[in-house]
């Protein structure tokens, strides 16, 4: 697990750096997607999360998988590749701060099925992800991640 200025980046995940999202391959053709530790820091304390409803219509890369809101920001969680939403995390709908407290475990936002089986190949992993996020943090003036009480990654 990488620690970049107190920002946690688990090694087993793939990342879309520009969209600031992580992707976990579930090994069954589906993936979980959520906001990175850096994204939850930039957003601040989340007050609302509205994941997209599951359905047969594919979501195009770059389109919204969810809308999140904090006291200082409202915006989309962007889709890193073409996919179909197969489930959404009801826990983050009930309490969006779950994303702040556990962005990589309990705070996943949607479960998707990629349209193309090799969709994850274009995402950053390992040291390449760390290096890309280092540049992202410098460009966006993020000196370090801030964790709320009870943070468990």
C-alpha positions in Angstrom: 0.0 0.0 0.0 1.4 3.3 -1.1 1.3 6.4 1.2 1.7 9.6 -0.8 1.7 12.5 1.6 -0.7 10.7 3.9 -2.9 9.7 0.9 -3.5 6.0 0.8 -3.3 4.2 -2.5 -3.8 0.4 -2.1 -1.6 -1.6 -4.5 -4.3 -4.1 -5.5 -6.5 -1.4 -7.1 -6.4 0.2 -10.6 -6.8 4.0 -10.9 -8.1 6.6 -13.3 -6.0 9.5 -12.1 -7.7 12.3 -14.1 -11.2 11.2 -12.8 -9.7 10.4 -9.3 -11.4 7.1 -9.0 -10.3 3.6 -8.1 -11.4 0.2 -9.6 -11.3 -3.2 -7.9 -11.6 -6.2 -10.1 -13.9 -8.7 -8.3 -12.7 -11.6 -10.4 -16.2 -12.4 -11.7 -16.5 -10.0 -14.5 -17.6 -7.1 -12.3 -15.6 -4.3 -10.7 -16.3 -2.0 -7.8 -15.6 1.8 -8.3 -15.2 4.5 -5.7 -13.5 7.8 -5.0 -9.8 7.8 -4.0 -8.5 9.1 -0.7 -7.4 12.2 -2.6 -10.9 12.8 -4.0 -12.5 12.5 -0.6 -10.0 15.0 0.8 -10.6 17.5 -2.0 -14.4 17.1 -1.6 -14.4 17.4 2.2 -17.0 15.9 4.5 -19.6 14.4 2.2 -23.2 14.9 2.9 -24.9 13.2 0.0 -24.1 10.4 -2.5 -26.5 9.4 -5.3 -25.2 6.4 -7.2 -26.7 5.6 -10.6 -29.4 3.0 -10.7 -28.5 -0.5 -12.0 -29.9 -1.0 -15.5 -29.2 -2.5 -18.9 -28.1 0.8 -20.5 -24.3 1.2 -20.7 -22.6 4.3 -19.1 -20.0 5.8 -21.4 -16.5 6.5 -20.2 -16.3 10.0 -18.7 -20.0 10.1 -17.8 -21.4 10.2 -14.3 -21.7 7.0 -12.2 -22.9 9.0 -9.1 -23.3 12.5 -7.8 -21.6 13.4 -4.6 -22.1 16.5 -2.5 -20.2 18.1 0.3 -20.5 21.5 2.0 -18.1 23.0 -0.6 -18.6 20.8 -3.7 -21.1 19.0 -5.8 -19.9 16.9 -8.7 -19.9 13.6 -10.5 -18.0 10.4 -9.9 -16.9 9.8 -13.5 -16.9 6.4 -15.2 -13.3 5.3 -16.2 -14.5 3.0 -19.0 -17.7 2.0 -20.8 -19.7 -0.2 -18.4 -23.1 -1.2 -17.1 -24.1 -0.6 -13.5 -25.1 -3.8 -11.8 -25.4 -2.7 -8.2 -25.0 0.4 -6.1 -23.8 0.7 -2.5 -26.8 1.5 -0.4 -24.6 2.3 2.6 -23.1 5.4 0.9 -26.6 6.5 0.0 -27.7 6.4 3.6 -24.5 7.9 5.0 -22.1 9.5 2.5 -19.5 10.0 5.2 -18.8 6.3 4.7 -16.8 7.4 1.7 -14.7 9.7 3.9 -14.2 7.1 6.5 -13.6 4.1 4.3 -13.0 5.1 0.6 -11.6 1.7 -0.4 -13.5 -0.8 1.7 -17.1 0.1 2.8 -17.2 3.3 0.6 -17.4 1.7 -2.8 -20.0 3.5 -4.8 -21.1 1.2 -7.7 -20.5 -2.3 -9.0 -20.2 -2.4 -12.8 -19.6 -4.8 -15.6 -17.2 -3.4 -18.2 -18.4 -3.5 -21.8 -15.0 -4.6 -22.9 -13.1 -7.4 -21.0 -9.8 -5.5 -21.3 -11.2 -2.2 -19.9 -8.9 -2.1 -16.9 -5.7 -2.4 -19.0 -5.6 1.4 -19.6 -5.8 2.3 -15.9 -2.8 3.1 -13.7 -1.4 0.6 -11.2 1.5 0.4 -8.7 4.3 2.9 -9.0 2.8 4.4 -12.2 -0.3 5.3 -10.3 1.7 6.8 -7.4 3.8 8.9 -9.8 0.7 10.1 -11.7 -1.1 11.0 -8.4 2.0 12.8 -7.2 1.8 15.0 -10.3 -2.0 15.3 -9.9 -1.6 16.5 -6.3 1.0 19.1 -7.3 -1.1 20.4 -10.2 -4.2 20.7 -7.9 -2.4 22.0 -4.8 -3.2 19.1 -2.6 -0.4 19.0 0.0 -1.7 15.9 1.9 -4.8 13.9 2.6 -6.9 14.6 5.6 -8.7 11.8 7.3 -11.7 11.9 9.5 -11.9 10.2 12.9 -12.4 6.5 12.4 -10.7 6.4 9.0 -9.9 2.8 8.0 -9.0 3.2 4.3 
